């Protein structure tokens, strides 16, 4: 993870990094999320429909790993 991007993932007990699903995500099939004014590819271990807020739990290359809040 790049140093600049890793700063986005600094967590504190009261900080939650969230995005919103803009293209449904299915296990094994990437979707899209809106995060800080940009759209990102995203994947998850469970189905997540559009307009669902998600927590960013990681990043692999240019794909965010997310889970439902």
VENKA-V983138 format. One record per residue. N is the residue number from 1. RES is the residue in one small letter. SS is DSSP state (H for helix, E for strand, - for the rest). OMEGA is omega in whole degrees, 0 to 359 (none if undefined). Layout:
n=N res=RES ss=SS omega=OMEGA
n=N res=RES ss=SS omega=OMEGA
This chain:
n=1 res=x ss=- omega=181
n=2 res=x ss=- omega=181
n=3 res=x ss=H omega=181
n=4 res=x ss=H omega=182
n=5 res=x ss=H omega=182
n=6 res=x ss=H omega=178
n=7 res=x ss=H omega=179
n=8 res=x ss=H omega=185
n=9 res=x ss=H omega=176
n=10 res=x ss=- omega=184
n=11 res=x ss=- omega=171
n=12 res=x ss=- omega=183
n=13 res=x ss=- omega=184
n=14 res=x ss=- omega=181
n=15 res=x ss=- omega=177
n=16 res=x ss=- omega=178
n=17 res=x ss=- omega=186
n=18 res=x ss=E omega=176
n=19 res=x ss=E omega=178
n=20 res=x ss=E omega=180
n=21 res=x ss=E omega=178
n=22 res=x ss=E omega=171
n=23 res=x ss=E omega=186
n=24 res=x ss=- omega=179
n=25 res=x ss=E omega=175
n=26 res=x ss=E omega=177
n=27 res=x ss=- omega=180
n=28 res=x ss=- omega=180
n=29 res=x ss=E omega=182
n=30 res=x ss=- omega=172
n=31 res=x ss=E omega=179
n=32 res=x ss=E omega=174
n=33 res=x ss=E omega=172
n=34 res=x ss=E omega=182
n=35 res=x ss=E omega=178
n=36 res=x ss=- omega=175
n=37 res=x ss=- omega=179
n=38 res=x ss=E omega=176
n=39 res=x ss=E omega=184
n=40 res=x ss=E omega=167
n=41 res=x ss=E omega=180
n=42 res=x ss=E omega=175
n=43 res=x ss=E omega=182
n=44 res=x ss=- omega=178
n=45 res=x ss=- omega=181
n=46 res=x ss=- omega=176
n=47 res=x ss=- omega=178
n=48 res=x ss=E omega=182
n=49 res=x ss=- omega=177
n=50 res=x ss=- omega=177
n=51 res=x ss=- omega=178
n=52 res=x ss=- omega=174
n=53 res=x ss=E omega=181
n=54 res=x ss=E omega=176
n=55 res=x ss=E omega=176
n=56 res=x ss=E omega=183
n=57 res=x ss=E omega=179
n=58 res=x ss=E omega=181
n=59 res=x ss=E omega=175
n=60 res=x ss=E omega=187
n=61 res=x ss=- omega=181
n=62 res=x ss=- omega=179
n=63 res=x ss=E omega=177
n=64 res=x ss=E omega=173
n=65 res=x ss=E omega=185
n=66 res=x ss=E omega=171
n=67 res=x ss=E omega=180
n=68 res=x ss=E omega=175
n=69 res=x ss=- omega=none
